């Protein structure tokens, strides 16, 4: 890898930013690609760039052939992370499923009696107030945030930070009526409709189950779906709004 590219990869990893290095196997020219920009001495077509970013989104390193060239895509992605706000019963199966799925799991709950190592083994536990915890965690584009407390005093501060971050998924437990009230409160805090629309609520895919473990499975399934979904384009946003 060229020294200049290597320095930028190191900087991206330190900042927990996903990047891909694309190398022309024939002549060694390289391009550094992230979600928005590209640089280097290797020129890539829009179609190839889209394929590189798709590989990056799916954590895949691979060799492709485009325009008569063999290109090696090396994806460098930060670890996946799930931040759960609320040490409630649903958090237990959700945390276990996330750990099995390869996520680092952080549990945030200022109520120390709930967030104990005995109830949540193997997790990073934080007793900070949710907004302070999320600020410390520096929520990035490889992080999912789920609020589960049903308590606006705990969920809303976390959402205010998450909705201003690059989190790839934000979910919040509660009925449609609960979410409608949540939307009103978040608007009073100055968030826009577009920002609030990032919340998945009621949380989880509609799998039909209502048991705690089933809700946890539905939530994790929706997180996986969001991780691998193509980024929203203006056209897709318009279709969704129609």
C-alpha positions in Angstrom: 0.0 0.0 0.0 1.3 3.4 -0.9 2.5 5.5 2.1 0.1 8.4 1.5 -2.9 6.0 1.3 -1.7 4.1 4.3 -1.5 7.3 6.4 -5.1 8.1 5.4 -6.3 4.6 6.3 -4.7 4.9 9.7 -6.4 8.2 10.2 -9.8 6.8 9.2 -9.4 3.8 11.5 -8.5 6.1 14.4 -11.6 8.1 13.6 -13.7 4.9 13.3 -14.5 5.8 9.7 -15.1 3.1 7.1 -12.9 3.4 4.0 -11.9 1.1 1.1 -8.6 1.0 -0.8 -9.0 0.0 -4.4 -5.9 -1.2 -6.2 -5.4 -1.8 -9.9 -3.6 -5.1 -9.8 -1.8 -4.4 -13.2 -0.2 -1.1 -12.4 -0.5 -0.6 -8.7 -2.5 2.6 -8.9 -4.8 3.2 -5.9 -7.8 5.1 -4.8 -9.1 5.7 -1.3 -12.9 5.6 -1.2 -15.3 6.5 1.6 -19.1 7.2 1.7 -18.8 10.5 -0.1 -15.3 11.1 -1.5 -12.5 9.5 -3.4 -8.8 10.3 -3.8 -5.7 8.8 -5.2 -4.1 8.2 -8.7 -6.7 5.5 -9.7 -9.7 6.9 -11.5 -13.0 5.0 -11.0 -16.2 5.3 -12.9 -19.5 6.1 -11.1 -20.6 2.5 -11.6 -17.4 1.1 -10.1 -17.5 3.6 -7.2 -21.0 2.4 -6.4 -19.8 -1.2 -6.4 -16.9 -0.3 -4.1 -19.2 1.5 -1.7 -21.6 -1.5 -1.8 -18.7 -3.7 -0.8 -17.7 -1.3 2.0 -21.3 -1.4 3.3 -21.2 -5.2 3.4 -17.7 -5.4 4.9 -16.5 -7.3 1.9 -13.0 -7.3 0.4 -12.9 -8.7 -3.1 -11.5 -8.7 -6.6 -13.6 -7.3 -9.5 -13.1 -6.9 -13.2 -14.3 -3.6 -14.7 -13.4 -1.8 -17.9 -10.7 -4.4 -18.7 -9.0 -3.9 -15.4 -8.7 -6.2 -12.3 -9.3 -4.2 -9.2 -8.8 -5.4 -5.6 -11.2 -3.8 -3.1 -9.8 -3.9 0.5 -12.5 -2.7 3.0 -11.4 -1.2 6.3 -14.4 -0.9 8.6 -14.6 -0.1 12.3 -16.3 -2.7 14.7 -20.1 -2.8 14.8 -21.6 -1.5 18.0 -25.0 -1.5 19.6 -25.8 1.0 22.3 -28.9 0.0 24.4 -30.4 2.6 26.6 -32.4 0.9 29.4 -31.5 -2.2 31.4 -35.0 -3.6 31.0 -36.0 -7.2 30.3 -36.0 -6.9 26.5 -32.4 -5.7 26.7 -31.2 -9.1 27.9 -32.1 -11.1 24.9 -31.3 -8.2 22.5 -27.8 -7.9 24.0 -27.2 -11.6 23.7 -28.3 -11.7 20.1 -26.2 -8.7 19.2 -23.1 -10.2 20.8 -23.7 -13.4 18.8 -24.0 -11.2 15.7 -20.6 -9.8 16.3 -21.5 -6.4 17.8 -19.9 -4.8 20.7 -22.7 -4.0 23.1 -22.8 -1.0 25.4 -25.7 -0.8 28.0 -26.5 2.6 29.3 -28.7 3.1 32.4 -28.2 5.6 35.2 -30.2 3.3 37.5 -27.3 1.2 38.8 -29.6 -1.4 40.4 -30.8 -2.5 36.9 -27.6 -2.5 34.9 -25.6 -5.1 36.7 -22.9 -7.4 35.5 -24.9 -10.4 36.8 -27.9 -9.5 34.6 -25.7 -8.4 31.6 -22.5 -10.4 31.5 -20.0 -9.5 28.8 -21.3 -6.0 28.2 -19.9 -2.6 28.7 -22.1 -1.0 31.4 -22.4 2.8 31.8 -24.3 4.5 34.6 -24.0 7.9 33.0 -27.1 9.9 32.1 -27.9 8.7 28.5 -27.0 11.9 26.6 -23.7 12.1 28.5 -23.0 8.5 27.8 -23.7 8.8 24.1 -21.5 11.9 23.9 -18.6 10.0 25.5 -19.2 7.1 23.1 -18.8 9.3 20.0 -21.6 7.6 18.0 -20.3 6.8 14.5 -21.7 5.4 11.3 -21.1 1.8 12.5 -23.2 2.3 15.6 -26.9 1.4 16.2 -28.8 3.0 19.1 -31.9 1.5 20.7 -33.9 3.1 23.5 -36.0 0.8 25.6 -36.9 2.6 28.9 -40.3 4.0 27.9 -39.3 6.9 30.1 -38.9 10.3 28.3 -36.5 11.5 30.9 -34.1 8.7 29.8 -35.0 8.0 26.2 -35.3 11.6 24.9 -31.8 12.8 25.9 -30.3 9.7 24.2 -32.4 10.4 21.0 -31.3 14.0 20.9 -27.7 12.9 20.7 -28.3 9.9 18.4 -30.4 11.9 15.9 -27.5 14.4 15.5 -25.0 11.6 15.0 -24.1 9.4 12.1 -25.6 6.3 13.7 -26.8 3.9 11.0 -29.8 2.8 13.0 -31.9 4.4 15.7 -34.8 2.6 17.2 -37.2 3.3 20.1 -39.5 1.0 21.9 -43.1 2.1 22.3 -46.5 2.1 20.6 -47.5 4.5 17.8 -49.3 6.7 20.3 -46.2 6.8 22.5 -44.1 7.7 19.4 -46.4 10.5 18.4 -45.9 12.1 21.8 -42.2 11.5 21.4 -42.2 13.3 18.1 -43.9 16.3 19.6 -41.3 16.5 22.4 -38.4 16.2 19.9 -39.8 18.9 17.7 -40.0 21.2 20.7 -36.3 20.5 21.2 -35.6 21.8 17.7 -35.3 18.6 15.7 -36.6 18.6 12.1 -39.1 16.2 10.6 -36.2 14.6 8.5 -34.1 14.0 11.6 -37.0 12.5 13.6 -37.9 10.3 10.6 -34.7 8.4 11.2 -36.3 6.7 14.3 -37.6 3.2 13.8 -40.7 3.2 15.9 -42.4 1.0 16.9 -39.0 -0.7 17.0 -38.3 -3.8 15.0 -39.6 -5.6 11.9 -43.2 -6.6 12.1 -42.7 -10.4 12.7 -45.9 -10.8 14.6 -44.4 -11.8 17.9 -45.0 -9.9 21.2 -42.8 -11.8 23.7 -39.7 -10.1 24.9 -37.3 -12.4 23.0 -39.4 -12.1 19.9 -39.2 -8.3 20.1 -35.5 -8.6 20.5 -35.2 -10.8 17.4 -37.4 -8.3 15.4 -35.2 -5.4 16.6 -31.9 -7.1 15.7 -33.4 -8.1 12.3 -34.2 -4.5 11.6 -30.7 -3.4 12.6 -29.2 -5.9 10.2 -31.5 -4.7 7.5 -30.6 -1.1 8.0 -26.9 -1.9 8.0 -27.0 -3.6 4.6 -29.6 -1.3 3.0 -28.5 0.9 0.2 -28.2 4.6 1.3 -31.2 6.8 0.7 -31.0 8.8 -2.5 -33.2 11.9 -3.1 -35.3 9.7 -5.4 -35.8 7.0 -2.8 -36.6 9.7 -0.1 -39.3 11.1 -2.5 -40.7 7.6 -3.1 -40.9 7.0 0.7 -42.6 10.3 1.3 -45.2 9.8 -1.4 
